């Protein structure tokens, strides 16, 4: 694997960096405080092709590779982690499965406007009683003639308050357990669909999430993604890609914190010198920079494997596991370096620390990533 980015990938990185610096970083603290969904910034992401990065141009996307997507995700998340996850859900958890498993008619209706950023997508797997054990879902889709009738609820749905269509997983045949799960493209203006109030979250507060409810929600058969019973595999394969996006989000959050820690350590004086002169601080910075680079290599490897069309389940899990736990350590050290100031709302590192925490939870907790990795290790 080439560790150097190509010219095109560097251009994407520079463009996203500029955008994050001018439009995201200056606003991220306010969006966090106000729990504000950044519509203006999301519209600009759309103009830049960042809502369908790896979707071919014929379906409204930017036609770039997954390494570019990871690079873009790091830069956007460095500016605002909440904006990062809005982008990653639309790209990885919505557009990618519609591209991969959809028919051309479904791609036309359910992919092109989403890859262009005219509409926003979401992914609904988690339920109040089934998170990590995704196959235990209670939501059902009962066939009635040429429609399916959906009943149940899904929670913590990122982009849920704003989404135009949600990719929903539901049981079509409970007897078959995970092989009885099917996937449906559910427009949010359909009768019987309602949303709960937006969740009040610890971090990534610029992104909205909520519970969604289905009560006798009729979905035409042509909105089913893949065959009946394919849903669980569609969800798992989708998360293989999604975990790259979250790994890259963690890189962005950690890099923002490291940069702030470096700047502060050069300016803050104690015992007659800048604290950057103390080996205690230098060693913390050295560890932070090393871990961040190691995580980036894992994320880029998983993205490169996805570009090669090679199964990357374990590599994505490793990337997400290491990057998210690295992010928690790095943001915590950055806060420590800032001392009392780091604990104050006026300081961005407290936000990075809060934002880091979810990367160890969503799209599969660290424990689930370890299960996925150990299954691969034991199989080998
Ligand atoms: N790709 C394709 N198929 C896969 C697969 C993959 N990555 N992983 C598993 N499968 C297939 C298996 O081959 C198996 O197929 P067969 O039926 O042919 O045997 C089938 O799926 C079942 O596999 P397992 O026996 O491994 O399934 P399991 O029930 O033991 O669960 C698990 C495995 C890894 C724990 C899974 O349930 C899981 O990933 N849980 C975590 C769920 C998760 O990540 N949720 C995140 C919600 S989305 C979110 O967070 C979005 C957001 O807010 C931003």
Boltz pocket constraint, residues with backbone or C-beta under 6 A from the ligand:
constraints:
  - pocket:
      binder: B
      contacts: [[A, 85], [A, 89], [A, 93], [A, 123], [A, 125], [A, 126], [A, 131], [A, 132], [A, 133], [A, 134], [A, 135], [A, 156], [A, 157], [A, 158], [A, 178], [A, 179], [A, 232], [A, 233], [A, 236], [A, 237], [A, 239], [A, 240], [A, 313], [A, 361], [A, 362], [A, 363], [A, 364], [A, 365], [A, 368], [A, 371], [A, 372]]
      max_distance: 6.0
